[in-house]
Amino acid sequence: MNPVKRHAIFAAGWLSLVLGAIGVLLPLVPTTPFLLISAACFAETSPRFHRWLLNSPMFGPIIANWQNENFIEKRTKKRVLIIICLTFGMSIFIVGIPPLQWMLVGIMIVCLLVVSRLPTVPRSLRNKDNGAS
């Protein structure tokens, strides 16, 4: 990989990590997708930071599950769905402007649909089930 591309991907990893950290605090900024992007960028450019993310007690298991087996645990999925409902619900209540409230409802529905469609079974087990059918 040429140095310019490597530095660009590394910078994108840090940018998405910062956005993911902001997402922990702000309801409309997603955390997990940005962390997954960071992990992918660091896997390509910095084994040190990739290991650092994977060793994070809070996010490491989620990232490892997604990278290795393309799934999210059921309890994590439930937590994410609840957090989406709570944070968007608060935002909808606080905004108080009907067009913005409807926009937030729409975004919330899309987020709920995307997360609800994520697999909760590891890829290796899904493939075994498909082969048995």
Secondary structure, DSSP 8 states (H G I E B T S, - for coil): --HHHHHHHHHHHHHHHHHHHHHHHSTTS-SHHHHHHHHHHHHHH-HHHHHHHHT-TTTHHHHHHHHHHS---HHHHHHHHHHHHHHHHHHHHHH--HHHHHHHHHHHHHHHHHHHTS--S-HHHHHHHHHH-
